[in-house]
Amino acid sequence: MKKGIHPENYRMVAFKDMSNNDVFLTRSTAPTKETLEVDGVEYPLIKLEISRTSHPFYTGKSKLVDTAGRIDKFKTKYAKFKK
């Protein structure tokens, strides 16, 4: 393995799934400016749209996550054709 290609600044980071507010801790080098307190300890925070606790493949449930409102725009645009 080549030396010096892996980052040295690993730290504990809180990842928060914004669709279901699940939080999990893991080591990461991802940069962030936000923090979150977990069990009395403050960690850097990375926000996720979808994670293992909300992804349909892992949960077995088909759940639609539409944060951009595209479905609502489509329904209002084509509502005039509905009879």
C-alpha positions, -999 to +999 in steps of 0.1 A: +000+000+000+013+035-008+022+056+021+008+091+026-023+087+005-048+083+033-060+113+054-047+116+090-075+138+104-102+112+112-126+123+140-160+112+153-188+128+133-226+128+139-246+120+107-283+130+109-309+116+085-332+146+079-361+124+067-365+106+101-342+124+124-320+093+131-285+101+143-255+078+142-218+084+150-189+073+129-154+084+121-150+107+091-128+134+075-158+153+059-157+190+065-186+207+083-194+239+102-224+226+122-224+207+154-248+185+173-248+173+209-252+136+214-252+121+250-236+153+263-208+154+238-207+179+209-198+164+175-194+179+140-227+174+121-233+161+086-269+162+073-281+134+050-313+133+029-314+095+031-295+068+051-297+032+060-327+039+084-348+055+057-337+039+024-364+015+009-338-012+002-328-015+039-363-008+054-383-030+030-408-002+027-415+019-004-414+054+009-413+084-014-390+113-003-397+144-023-378+174-008-380+195-039-418+194-043-417+180-078-447+158-073-469+187-061-458+208-091-467+179-114-501+174-098-511+211-100-499+214-136-519+184-148-549+188-125-569+204-153-569+172-173-584+151-145-620+143-151 
